[in-house]
Amino acid sequence: MVRLYTDHPVYANDIADEARLFAGREEIVPSDGEDCDISITLTEQNGFWRATAKADLNGKHAEYTLERPAYSGEALEVKRREKRAMKIAAFRALRAIYGFTPPWGSLTGIRPTRLLRELIEREGEAEALNMMAEDFDVSADKLALARGIVEVQSPMLAGLSDSVADVYVNIPFCPTKCSYCSFPSKVRTAGDDMDAYLSALERDIELGAALLRDSARSVRALYIGGGTPTVLDARELARLFDALRRHYGNFGGEFTLEAGRPDSITKEKLAVLRAYGVTRVSVNPQSMNAKTLALVGRSHTPGDVERAFALAREAGFDNINMDVIAGLPGEDAKDMEYTLERIARLSPESLTVHTLALKRASLLVTDGEAFPLPEAALAAEMLRLGAAFARGLGMRPYYMYRQKFMRGNLENVGYAKPGSECVYNVDMMEDAASILAHGAGGMTKRVFDAQRRVERVPAPKDIEAYAAKVEALAAEKRSLFLDFN
Ligand code: SF4
């Protein structure tokens, strides 16, 4: 347990995130200052802020003081800068105690690419890169990764306005539960009333399409995710697509369906996707090692992945994504290499390399004893292998995101061949465009870019609660998109 005191409790959670970079899953608890392991204070004197961190941990003592000119402009910016100063001071004191520097430095709770883009716009490229390295202690490797992504995203985000939105549909069901899963996805059983869920979705889609029409917005990209959307049978998929077509019209843009689990992909379903204009699908192995797939509770074999991929190609899909995870239990670099070699033979258009995140809700955490996990350094090596294979396939990194509790404080990176990037993924991860979500657990977001602000309407994760709330949710989304400025 790490006891943390700050004289600015409003930033306590953000400072605790810095401590988690070093202390991992150790509990961080607030302290009143009497008996604490870390103390972070912020004072102002003669026009300067002094953020001071003192840490007494693991039998060591470290102190760090950051001095910055005090800022007295807009309230939101004052908070941002105060918080940043305190986080950096905490990070540097803790770094001295623990003796290592996390690859993304003190960055937590912010997308590195978004921050870098904003800094480049405000300060120019050279100063932005300097600030990322000097102020935030981001490593040279990670800085190069973020810089490359910002460059690839630049034409995708150019001219983006509030007159468009992405549409997301959530199918929160899966064939089985993966042990690392922390999504509120449910294993589909014969007892599930899919008819009721699809009826609720149809109404949700009808109301959402009316809202976009009334707010004079057009659809930029469509994305059906989950869960595993292909747990729906061909008839159910056609019913969902009919509703989308009826209300949103014949959409001719980027249209992704995350098929995901290869064991749920059939020729018949792929024919339905093609008939309704889906342009991009995912076939996700996560690993091509049969023993790992069995260990993490995925109900498919590496052979199923290859069969599903071949079916998707035969159906005419020329934009197929595959997902892998670095750091799965029991895997080493050779296992990762084997996975990537088998994937390279299939030659997908894009590859997403995830780092295992140890979420509390997953079986891997609740039943940790049963799952031996690779060390952080090994996960980093696996990510390097993923990057090298993606480069070998002619791909470039085009989006990335980080989550809490990722092995080694690393990242998830999406790679794609030029022209095969997924606009929705970029919009979603960068908070670049508003998203109108349909379905249980869907998160509707309106992006107010000028204010760098995002407002959200979350749908209940529970399927019955969602179905009961469709009309009320639609009213909230309407207010967010039409009344809220
Ligand atoms: S396929 Fe994805 S959503 Fe479904 S259980 Fe596995 S990790 Fe969770």
Boltz pocket constraint, residues with backbone or C-beta under 6 A from the ligand:
constraints:
  - pocket:
      binder: B
      contacts: [[A, 173], [A, 174], [A, 175], [A, 176], [A, 177], [A, 178], [A, 180], [A, 181], [A, 182], [A, 183], [A, 185], [A, 226], [A, 227], [A, 228], [A, 260], [A, 261]]
      max_distance: 6.0
